[in-house]
């Protein structure tokens, strides 16, 4: 009887351990014998290793952990084959099956709604990227004299980008309390450019909706706090933009407002860094025919006066880094080119109260604005006067 008294509590302890609530991620990777499979948790700015396994011939794997207090992003990283992003909640038992030869694009995921959403979002964006790449190749291979066809191609690209952003907006509004919507809002074209632009007032509605919904359910989440503060900062910046616009419309001072924006490489360039230069602050966009035509005329002026002290600081009102960078390369633009990729919500454009494209402001060596919207022969004459 004494032994029985000890055995009964022990059985309860064993039973409690066997029913411990955990999440689990398991599955099978074909054609991956000998490869390492890494299991990481995805944080705000980096991933953190949790576990790993060397796959055997059968390709089976299994990772698990304590119950999740909130939906969490995880990464399955297969050696030399790419990364699968998962969104796991609570005690989900997620099943992932894939082939090493097509690991990231053709995997199957079961028992996880969030992970299914992530797969769908990544697939949709990758299809769009492929389509845009194809259009750009067609654009580059089209004779420059065939301006109509080239413009039609650019229109197609912009239409596809708009359709995709509308798709993201619809997804977000249908799933405002899902971390998959957070993921959708932060999708990127590349390392420097997001698909959705929080400084675009239409896009900001989606950011605000998700921030409010997730904050209601997960107020202590680091990711939710980040999104909530991100929205608040954007709202403040938009208010500051409006204040800048009012200041510029009422100010009697001719000294130019400074612009601090990144170029295509991501390097920040200040307009005020151009000391003792005659500067043409030029506003343009890759999608604007008149801007592209004016750039051709400015190239001859730049070539003639650059060594004498002329610098062109050009601000693009593009929203696609791909199109912006492609236009710079194709038109062989030799001067400074920056953009915040905010389209009509461009901060510099608001600061200078730009109403149409192309637009420019001429700044002399003393930092005074001495001309506005001078093009072609008129710009040439102004340069001649300033460099006498």
Residue, then its C-alpha position, 0 to 999 in steps of 0.5 A: x500500500x505504501x508503494x501504491x501511495x507513491x505510484x498514484x501521484x507519479x502517474x498523475x505527473x506523467x499524465x500531466x506531462x504527456x498532455x502538456x500544451x505545445x505547438x508542433x511543426x512536422x512534415x517531410x522534405x523529399x530529395x533532401x537527404x543529408x541537408x540541414x533543416x533549420x527552424x528559426x523564430x522570426x523577430x522584428x529585425x532578425x531571426x533567432x535559431x530554435x532548432x535544427x535537424x540533418x534530414x535522413x533519406x525519408x526526409x521527415x522532421x519535427x519541431x515543437x515548443x510550448x503553447x504560443x501566447x500569440x500568433x508567431x512567425x517561424x522560418x523553415x530554412x533548408x540548406x541551399x534551398x531557401x526559406x518557408x515562412x510560417x504563421x503558427x498560433x497557440x497549439x497548432x500542429x502544422x504539417x509541411x511537405x515539400x521537395x528540396x528542388x522546389x522548396x519555397x514555391x511548391x510546398x504544401x501546408x496543412x492545419x494552419x490558416x495563418x501559414x496558408x495565408x502567408x503562402x498565398x501572399x508570397x505566391x501572389x507577390x512573386x507572380x507580380x514580380x515575374x510579370x513586371x520583370x517580363x514587362x520591363x524586358x519588353x520595354x527595354x527591347x522596344x525601339x525608343x521611337x515607338x513611344x506609344x508601345x513603351x507608354x502602353x507597357x508602363x501603363x500595364x505595369x502601373x495597372x498591375x501594381x494598383x491591382x495588387x495593392x487593391x488586392x492587399x487592401x481587400x485582404x486586410x479589410x477582410x482579415x483585420x485581426x490577423x497577423x497575416x494582414x500585418x505580413x501583407x502590409x510589410x511585403x517588399x519589392x526589394x530590401x528598400x521598398x515596401x509594396x504598401x506606402x504608409x505615407x499614402x493616405x489610402x494605404x495608411x487606412x489599412x495600416x491603421x485598421x490592422x494596428x487598431x484590431x491587433x492592439x485590441x487582441x494583443x496589446x502586449x505584442x512587440x510586433x503590434x506595438x511596433x505597428x501601432x507606433x509606426x502608424x502614429x509616426x506616419x500620421x505626425x509626419x503627414x501633419x508636419x507635411x501640411x505645416x510645411x506646405x502652409x509655411x512655404x505658401x506664406x513665407x517671404x524668405x527665398x532661402x530654399x527648404x532642404x531635402x533629405x532623401x535616398x538615392x537608388x542605392x539607399x544612400x541619403x543625399x541632402x540638397x544642402x550638402x551641395x555647397x557653392x553650386x548652382x542647383x537645378x532642383x528638378x521634379x520628375x517621374x518615370x511615368x511622365x512623358x514630358x519629364x522624360x523629354x525634358x531630361x534629354x534637354x537638360x543633359x546637354x545643359x548639364x554637360x555644358x555647365x557641370x564643370x563650371x559648378x552646376x548640379x542637378x538634384x532630381x526628385x522622382x515622384x515614382x512609387x515603384x523603385x523598379x520603374x524609377x531605377x530602370x528609367x535612370x539607367x535607360x535615359x543615362x541620367x548622370x546627376x543626383x536622383x532621389x525619391x521617397x517613392x511616395x508618388x503624389x504624397x512625395x514629401x519634397x513635392x509638398x515642401x515645394x508645392x509642386x502641382x505638375x510635372x516636370x517642375x524645377x527651381x533654380x538656386x544660385x550659389x548664395x542659396x537663393x531661389x532665382x528661378x522656377x519652371x524654366x525649361x529648354x532655351x529659358x533654362x539655358x539662358x538662365x545658366x548663361x546668366x548665372x555663369x557669366 
